[in-house]
Amino acid sequence: MIFYIGAFGLVLIGFLIMMTQKNVFKIVIGMSIAETGVHLFLITVGFIKSGLAPIIYDLNIDKLAEIKFVDPVPQALILTSIVIGVATLGVGLAFIINVVKHYKTEDINKIKELKW
């Protein structure tokens, strides 16, 4: 239960940062924090207490029905999501660095007012 609360807290903190901050760097960091909360939630959904890795060493079919296996799909999806998130973060920060160099401001409201 504590992991669900932690995941909800991270998503909430990330969304609050994105909604309240005017600095574009802080907005991107807030997006990354919210994404981490979603990752934690999905990993928590796939967790089974006293579950085993879904690797079968023994082919004793009678015992397989009694064993609880951990679902590997959420873990694989989270690994993919982490890679995509890091790439998105890198592209977003590179874009922000270029905008800040060009317009000399980090404030989102001032950037909105300027003409492209």
C-alpha positions in Angstrom: 0.0 0.0 0.0 2.9 2.4 0.7 4.1 2.1 -2.9 0.7 3.2 -4.2 0.8 6.2 -1.9 4.3 7.0 -3.0 3.4 6.7 -6.6 0.4 8.9 -6.2 2.5 11.4 -4.3 5.1 11.6 -7.0 2.5 12.1 -9.7 0.8 14.8 -7.6 4.1 16.6 -6.9 5.1 16.4 -10.6 1.7 17.9 -11.7 1.9 20.6 -9.0 5.3 21.6 -10.2 4.2 21.7 -13.8 1.1 23.8 -13.0 2.6 26.3 -10.6 6.1 27.0 -11.9 7.0 29.6 -14.6 10.5 28.4 -15.2 10.7 26.0 -18.2 13.4 23.9 -16.7 11.4 23.3 -13.6 8.3 22.4 -15.7 10.4 19.7 -17.5 11.7 18.4 -14.2 8.1 18.2 -12.8 7.2 16.2 -15.9 10.0 13.8 -15.2 8.9 13.4 -11.5 5.3 12.6 -12.6 6.7 10.0 -15.0 8.6 8.4 -12.2 5.4 8.1 -10.2 3.7 6.4 -13.1 6.6 4.0 -13.3 6.4 3.2 -9.6 2.7 2.6 -9.9 3.0 0.2 -12.8 5.9 -1.8 -11.1 3.8 -2.0 -8.0 0.8 -3.4 -9.9 3.0 -6.2 -11.3 4.4 -7.2 -7.9 3.3 -10.4 -6.1 4.5 -11.0 -2.5 6.6 -14.2 -2.4 6.3 -14.5 -6.1 9.0 -16.1 -8.2 10.6 -15.1 -11.5 8.8 -16.7 -14.4 11.7 -19.0 -15.2 10.9 -22.7 -15.1 13.9 -24.8 -14.0 12.0 -28.0 -13.2 9.4 -29.4 -15.6 7.3 -30.9 -12.8 3.9 -29.8 -14.1 2.1 -30.8 -10.9 3.9 -28.1 -8.8 3.5 -25.3 -11.5 -0.2 -24.7 -10.6 0.8 -23.9 -7.0 3.6 -21.5 -7.7 2.9 -17.8 -7.9 4.8 -16.1 -10.7 5.6 -12.4 -11.0 4.2 -10.8 -14.2 7.2 -9.7 -16.3 5.2 -7.6 -18.7 5.0 -4.4 -16.5 8.7 -4.6 -15.9 9.5 -4.8 -19.6 7.1 -2.0 -20.3 8.7 0.2 -17.7 12.2 -0.4 -19.1 10.9 0.7 -22.5 9.2 3.7 -20.9 12.3 4.8 -19.1 14.3 4.8 -22.3 11.7 6.8 -24.1 11.4 9.2 -21.1 15.1 9.8 -21.0 15.2 10.5 -24.7 12.2 12.9 -24.4 13.8 14.6 -21.5 17.1 15.1 -23.5 15.3 16.5 -26.5 13.1 18.8 -24.4 16.1 20.1 -22.5 18.0 20.7 -25.7 15.0 22.6 -27.1 14.7 24.7 -24.0 18.4 25.5 -24.0 18.1 26.8 -27.5 15.0 28.9 -26.7 16.7 30.4 -23.7 19.8 31.2 -25.7 17.7 32.9 -28.4 15.2 34.8 -26.2 17.3 35.3 -23.0 14.5 34.2 -20.7 13.4 31.1 -18.8 9.9 32.5 -17.9 7.1 30.6 -19.8 4.9 33.7 -19.8 7.5 35.9 -21.5 8.3 33.2 -24.0 4.6 33.0 -24.9 4.4 36.8 -25.5 7.4 36.9 -27.9 6.9 36.4 -31.6 8.5 33.5 -33.3 
